[in-house]
Amino acid sequence: MHKKVDGLSFETSASDLTLRGLSLSELAPEPVTYPLVSFIIRNWNYARFVGSAIRSVRHQTYPNFEAIVVDNGSTDDSRREIEAAIGDDPRFRTIWLDENLGALAGALKGLDVARGDFVTFVDSDDYLLADFTAMHVQTHLALPRSVAFTSSAVIEIDATGAALGTGLRGSQPDTRKGSLRRSFLVVRLSEVSGPQFDQLDDSVVAHPPTENGWLWSPGTSNMFRRFLLETIRPRAKSDVMFGLSVDGHFCRLAHVFAGSATIAMPLSAYRLHGNNFFAGNPTLDGAVNVSGPARRFFPARRREAMRVLVEDAASLSASMGAWRFWSAIAQVLDSDGVTSVQVFEAPEAQAIIVENLPALFATFGKWDTLRKLRQLMSRSALKAILRAAGLSPAAYAPRMVGIELSMLEARLRRKRRAKAARRNPRP
C-alpha cells in the first residue's frame, strides 16, 4: 500500500491486527483497533531542527497516532518552521506558550490534552525512524508482563546529521535476550513482519522494577503508558519545575512502579550539537556521560521524585507492595545502581529523608517508618537523620533496640532457610 501525506511518500502495508495468523476482525465480535499513540513534541528556539522532528512523526508507518507540538515561547523562526512542517495534517495540534516554562512543564501542557494509550515525548532536536512506533507498540503487546515504558537504542548524530555511533545510552548490566512471548501467542501488528518480530525479540531486555541504575536512552527514545504518567506526574512549583527533565523525572519513577524494557535496536536519532541539556558528547564505554547542564538539577529531581512518592504514600504502597515502596525510596534517590545502604550515607539523601519524615510518620506511624528506614540504611545514617530532624537518638534508643533485634532475627531466619535449601535442593 502506497502512503502519501503532503509530499511525504513511502510504502506501508494495510494495517491490521492478527492473532495466531488470523485477522482479529474475523475472530472478535467487534473491531479491535490499534492503540492511540500520542507524540508530544517540545520545542524552544530549535527552528533549525524542529522541522525534521515533526516530519519524522508524520512519516511513521504506524497508522493511529496524534501529535501535539508545544512551543515554549520561541523567539527564533520556530513558528514558521513548525507550521510549514505540519501543513494541514489533521493529526497535529499546536500549543503556543508565551514564555519558556522548561522542558518538563512544557511537556505537561501537552500531556494535559493527550488522549493516547501510549505517550512519547519528542525532543525537537531529535527525530524518529519510520518504524519507531510500530516496534515500541509491538514490544508492549508482546512482553510477558506489561511494563511502565519501553526505551530503544539511538543513532547518535551531530548537528549536521552525520552518524557518530549506535547503541543504548543507558547502562546494561547483562545481555538477557528473548524477552517476548512467542509470536503466535500475541497480538501482532501488520507493520511488523515475521523477521522484524524475531529481530525485536533478540533485542528486548525486560527490567524488573527492583533493578537499579540508569538503564535507558534519553527522552525521545521512550514510550510510556499514559495512565501511569498521570499517577506520577510532578506538581512542583514553576521555579523548581524549570530545571527538571522529562526522562529524569518519569523514567526512574515509572520504572520503580512497574518496570521497563529496553530495545537494543536503534529506533531514533539523538542529536549532539553542543547545547544538549543532558549529554552533548558521544557515548564512551566506562565514562559517565552527563556533559550538559542537567547534572546541577539532579538534587531537585530527586527531591521532586521523593515528594511524588511520599505525597501519595498510602495508595502507592498498597499498589506496589510495602517492600517495593520502601525500596523505591532508595532507587529514586540514586542514579548509580549502588546499594540502599550506600545511598543513605550521602548527606543529600539524608536531607531529603529529613524533609519527608513528617509525612512518612503521618502515613505509616513513627515506629514502623523508623523500622523500614533502618532496613534501608546503616544505624549511623539513621541516627544522623534523627539528629538533623531535631529528634534525639538517645530518646529513641529503647525502641530502636527492639528494631535492631527484629532485624537480627530476620537475618538469622534467612540464613536458616538458605542452609536448609542447600541441604535439601529441589529435584
Secondary structure, DSSP 4 states (H G I P E B T S, - for coil): -EEEETTEEEE-PPP-EEETTEEHHHHSSS--PPPPEEEEEEESS-HHHHHHHHHHHHT-S-S-EEEEEEE-S--SSHHHHHHHHHTT-TTEEEEE-SS---HHHHHHHHHTT---SEEEEEETT-EE-TTHHHHHHHHHHHSSS--SEEEEEEEEEETT--EEEEE-SS--S------SPPGGGS-EETTS-HHHHHHHHHHEEEE-TT--S-----GGGEEEEHHHHHHH-----HHHHTT--HHHHHHHHHHHHH-EEEEEEEEEEEEE-S--SS--S---TT-----SGGGGGHHHHHHHHHHHHHHTHHHHHHHH-HHHHHHHHHHHT-SS---HHHHTTSHHHHHHHHHHHHHHHHHH-HHHHHHHHHHHS-HHHHHHHHHHTT--HHHHHHHHHHHHHHHHHHHHHHHHHHHHHHHS---
